[in-house]
Amino acid sequence: MAFRREIVYLKAEDEIFIAGRQALVGHSPVFEDMFLVGNSSSGEGRSAENPIILEGYKAADMEALFTILHPSSEDVIAGKFTLTKEQWVGVLRITRPWGMEKVRKIAIKALSEESFGLTAVDKIALGLDHKVVSWLLEGLTTVVSKAHEFPVDALEEAVGLRTAYRIAGIRSKTNFGATATSITVGGNQCAAFPLTAIRCGFCCKPVVTGGLGCQSCSKTLRNDILGAIYMSPVTEAPKVCLNSTVGGHCLYLRAHYINCTSCHCPAIPHGITCPSCNHHHLNSTNVYLSLCPPTPSHAVPLTEGLVREAFKDEIEECGPQ
């Protein structure tokens, strides 16, 4: 007996798509539940004149999906699909609400390849939009750890205000005392610090308690940026000491050797006054940068753990992966 292939007509925007019923039902249990394969009484989905209307779905996304459900002979021979980044994202937009888990995993794997070059910000945005927990965790952990590359004001536009400020909150928790990072300036590797690393040599308290206006470029440097300042590569050899008050090693140096990461010029060439003891620091070496590794009793929580705590609801919404 000849095999009869049952087909279904679907409409997204102004385009009609023809799909095999078995391909849809085999990949998406949601189709039968939602009667998206038509019903015998109305004849919906049985002809191009009476297609199933897919409200809210893009024709381009549907076309990308059917490229996978009904691959060309070239794709079959090559053993892979030749979709663009936007087409794969379109597949993600469809597969989760339709419960197409196998196809969804194919899309996630494809987009994770280096050839598509997803940035940390891309992974956060896509992870939130399409509930991909691996991208969300990886993107957030990277952005939290590399604050000098991802300032909060730049993140607001990319991932939204609420997400950006939760990232800033995580950074503040990982920055117990201060954490040195590394940046390259003119071919030189320089130690970079948050503003909270600048300490007074007299009272050992932070010299900057809020933002700091760079005295060279006037840009406001923020406390939540791990690498807002760095030690100039032409610095006289700093005096390294173990400071028991702050619980870690410190680099004593002159204030004008502390550079701004935005303009690469001295951030405080005219000196700075400690708000706690009123000592003014300029040419003396009574200001220091605190490396301040956390003591066992004040251990900094692992970044991923803090990310999981701050984005607990979003991670739970992703469900099992």
Summary of the structure (lengths in Angstrom):
residues: 321
radius of gyration: 27.9
end to end distance: 41.7
largest distance: 96.0
contacts: 986
relative contact order: 0.09
helix: 39%
strand: 19%
